[in-house]
C-alpha cells in the first residue's frame, strides 16, 4: 500500500472528509513520527509494532567493487520491530483467545 492508498482508504471510511483533509491527516502522522524518531524517541503502535532508532558504530568496510578498505562513519538508522498481532495476521494464524480463569 502506498501513501496515496492510505489517503484513499481514509476517504472511503470517512466520506465526510475531503481528499485534502485526508492527505493532511496522513502527512501529519508521518511528520510526527519522523520528528519523534529524529529526536531518538521510540514509537510504539500496539498490535502493529514499534519503531526505534539504532546507533551503528563507526567501522571499517570494504568497497565491493575494488576491495579497498574504507571508513564508514557512525550513524543512526531507523528499525522496525513487528508486533505479535501483526505477525500472526500476516502468517494467517489469527489471534487465539485467552481463556478466562
RAWOVEN-V939944 format. One record per backbone hydrogen bond with DSSP energy under -0.5 kcal/mol. NH is the residue of the N-H (numbers start at 1). CO is the residue of the C=O. E is the energy in kcal/mol with one decimal. If there is no record, write none. Layout:
NH/CO/E
NH/CO/E
This chain:
6/2/-2.0
7/3/-2.1
8/4/-2.5
9/5/-2.2
10/6/-2.3
11/7/-2.2
12/8/-2.1
13/9/-2.3
14/10/-2.4
17/14/-2.0
22/18/-2.2
23/19/-2.2
24/20/-2.3
25/21/-2.2
26/22/-2.4
27/23/-2.7
28/24/-2.4
29/25/-2.2
30/26/-2.4
31/27/-2.8
32/28/-2.3
33/29/-2.1
34/30/-2.6
35/31/-2.6
36/32/-2.3
37/33/-2.5
38/34/-2.2
39/35/-1.1
39/36/-0.6
40/37/-1.6
41/36/-2.5
43/51/-2.8
44/42/-0.5
45/49/-3.0
46/44/-0.6
48/45/-2.3
49/45/-2.3
50/81/-2.5
51/43/-3.0
52/79/-2.7
54/52/-0.6
54/77/-2.9
56/54/-0.5
56/75/-3.4
59/72/-2.3
61/59/-0.5
61/70/-3.2
63/68/-2.6
64/62/-0.6
67/63/-3.2
70/61/-2.8
72/59/-3.4
73/71/-0.6
75/56/-1.9
77/54/-2.8
79/52/-2.6
81/50/-2.9
82/80/-0.5
83/48/-2.6
87/83/-2.4
88/84/-2.3
89/85/-2.2
90/86/-2.6
91/87/-1.7
92/88/-0.6
92/89/-0.8
93/88/-2.0
94/88/-1.1
